[in-house]
Amino acid sequence: MPPMMGSEDFGSLGDAIGVPNVFWMFGGADPQDPAPAGNHSPFFLPEYRGALDSGVRAALAGIRHYLGA
């Protein structure tokens, strides 16, 4: 996925408080759904178990790398 703007002020937050930051995009759509609703839709209902597991694993990998573990 090419870089994209996640939030207008997100990039300024880490600079303002002196910490690194990252904005990750990962999916949570049901692979059987031919046209999943986006996150601003009233019909948005992600398959959260897989998305949550993937997100936590990705965050932990990033944290461990940052800490040198």
Backbone bond lengths (Angstrom), bond angles and torsions (degrees), N, CA, C in turn:
res aa  C-N    CA-C-N  psi(-1)  N-CA   C-N-CA  omega(-1)  CA-C   N-CA-C  phi
1 M - - - 1.453 - - 1.525 108.02 -
2 P 1.311 118.44 133.59 1.467 120.30 178.93 1.529 110.64 -71.99
3 P 1.335 116.68 157.06 1.473 119.08 177.06 1.525 110.60 -55.98
4 M 1.314 116.05 145.59 1.461 120.92 178.06 1.518 109.79 -147.69
5 M 1.288 116.30 163.99 1.451 121.37 -178.71 1.527 109.24 -83.01
6 G 1.318 117.71 119.20 1.455 122.00 -179.23 1.515 112.51 -86.78
7 S 1.300 116.86 -38.80 1.453 122.14 179.36 1.524 106.98 -161.86
8 E 1.289 117.42 144.66 1.456 120.55 -175.21 1.532 112.76 -58.93
9 D 1.306 117.82 -38.09 1.461 120.01 -174.74 1.526 113.98 -107.82
10 F 1.323 118.70 2.01 1.460 120.12 -177.02 1.516 112.01 -59.01
11 G 1.322 117.88 -44.12 1.465 120.72 -178.65 1.513 113.11 -62.92
12 S 1.309 118.08 -25.92 1.470 121.81 -179.66 1.524 112.61 -80.66
13 L 1.332 117.24 -23.63 1.461 120.40 -175.06 1.524 112.13 -61.02
14 G 1.333 117.76 -52.61 1.464 120.67 -179.46 1.511 111.95 -60.54
15 D 1.336 116.78 -41.21 1.468 120.03 177.84 1.529 111.05 -61.62
16 A 1.308 116.85 -41.03 1.463 121.42 -176.67 1.520 112.72 -65.37
17 I 1.329 117.05 -32.72 1.470 119.03 -177.73 1.531 112.36 -110.22
18 G 1.346 116.66 5.30 1.458 120.87 173.82 1.518 115.99 72.83
19 V 1.328 116.66 34.47 1.468 119.84 178.51 1.526 109.22 -130.18
20 P 1.350 117.42 151.90 1.460 118.89 175.49 1.530 110.18 -71.88
21 N 1.328 116.08 155.10 1.461 119.33 177.65 1.516 109.85 -143.77
22 V 1.307 115.06 160.32 1.460 121.42 177.66 1.527 107.42 -149.28
23 F 1.326 115.61 146.63 1.466 121.52 178.60 1.511 106.66 -119.96
24 W 1.310 117.95 108.96 1.463 122.94 -178.06 1.514 110.42 -100.76
25 M 1.322 114.56 143.04 1.459 120.88 173.70 1.526 107.03 -116.76
26 F 1.303 118.16 124.17 1.461 121.31 173.72 1.507 108.20 -143.88
27 G 1.321 115.93 151.48 1.450 120.74 -171.90 1.510 114.92 -86.91
28 G 1.306 114.22 166.51 1.451 121.29 176.65 1.517 111.13 -148.74
29 A 1.332 116.21 21.09 1.463 120.22 -178.20 1.521 110.92 -79.84
30 D 1.306 115.34 149.15 1.457 121.81 174.47 1.525 107.81 -69.99
31 P 1.333 118.91 122.40 1.460 120.25 -177.84 1.534 113.03 -62.18
32 Q 1.326 118.89 -17.62 1.466 122.08 178.39 1.528 112.32 -84.68
33 D 1.334 117.57 -11.93 1.472 121.43 -179.00 1.527 108.75 -83.24
34 P 1.346 118.27 117.35 1.469 120.04 -176.52 1.531 113.77 -70.55
35 A 1.318 118.29 -22.91 1.465 121.68 -178.82 1.527 109.53 -144.42
36 P 1.338 118.07 75.80 1.466 119.83 -177.87 1.535 111.35 -64.94
37 A 1.313 115.97 145.07 1.461 121.80 179.28 1.525 109.78 -75.92
38 G 1.325 116.19 144.22 1.461 121.43 177.18 1.517 111.68 -74.56
39 N 1.326 116.13 168.27 1.466 120.01 -173.79 1.524 114.64 -69.25
40 H 1.319 119.68 -10.19 1.463 120.78 176.01 1.521 112.20 -100.83
41 S 1.314 116.53 10.93 1.459 121.95 -179.97 1.529 110.31 -94.81
42 P 1.338 118.34 145.86 1.460 119.81 175.26 1.535 111.97 -67.55
43 F 1.325 116.95 -11.85 1.469 121.73 179.83 1.525 112.52 -98.46
44 F 1.322 117.13 6.30 1.466 121.50 -179.59 1.522 109.46 -66.07
45 L 1.316 116.11 121.24 1.458 121.77 178.28 1.523 107.75 -149.10
46 P 1.337 116.60 86.30 1.463 118.91 -176.42 1.523 112.16 -69.69
47 E 1.306 114.49 158.50 1.462 121.18 171.93 1.522 103.60 -82.35
48 Y 1.329 116.60 86.37 1.456 121.63 -166.85 1.521 115.10 -70.44
49 R 1.312 119.89 -27.15 1.466 119.32 -176.74 1.527 111.43 -61.52
50 G 1.324 117.54 -49.97 1.456 120.56 178.37 1.520 112.36 -66.65
51 A 1.338 116.06 -40.93 1.459 120.27 -179.54 1.526 110.77 -65.73
52 L 1.303 117.66 -42.62 1.457 121.32 -179.83 1.526 110.79 -65.12
53 D 1.324 116.64 -44.03 1.460 120.49 178.58 1.532 110.46 -61.67
54 S 1.329 117.14 -46.55 1.464 120.81 179.71 1.521 111.60 -63.50
55 G 1.324 116.70 -42.43 1.463 120.78 -179.84 1.517 112.84 -64.22
56 V 1.316 116.93 -42.91 1.466 120.55 179.64 1.524 110.12 -66.43
57 R 1.332 117.25 -42.47 1.474 120.36 178.65 1.535 110.97 -62.94
58 A 1.317 116.81 -42.19 1.466 120.32 179.09 1.525 110.76 -64.78
59 A 1.321 117.40 -43.73 1.460 121.08 179.20 1.527 111.12 -62.66
60 L 1.318 116.57 -44.36 1.466 119.68 179.05 1.525 111.95 -63.29
61 A 1.329 117.01 -39.35 1.465 119.86 177.91 1.530 110.39 -62.83
62 G 1.335 116.66 -43.72 1.462 120.57 178.16 1.515 112.43 -63.86
63 I 1.308 117.06 -42.64 1.467 121.80 179.52 1.521 110.14 -64.45
64 R 1.329 116.78 -45.86 1.471 120.01 179.43 1.517 111.20 -62.01
65 H 1.320 117.20 -40.63 1.463 120.42 178.57 1.534 110.13 -64.11
66 Y 1.320 116.38 -45.11 1.460 121.36 -179.43 1.536 111.17 -61.17
67 L 1.322 115.85 -39.62 1.465 120.26 -178.96 1.523 113.00 -82.08
68 G 1.330 116.47 -7.67 1.458 119.30 178.61 1.521 113.43 81.21
69 A 1.330 117.13 21.86 1.478 120.61 -178.53 1.501 110.23 -82.71
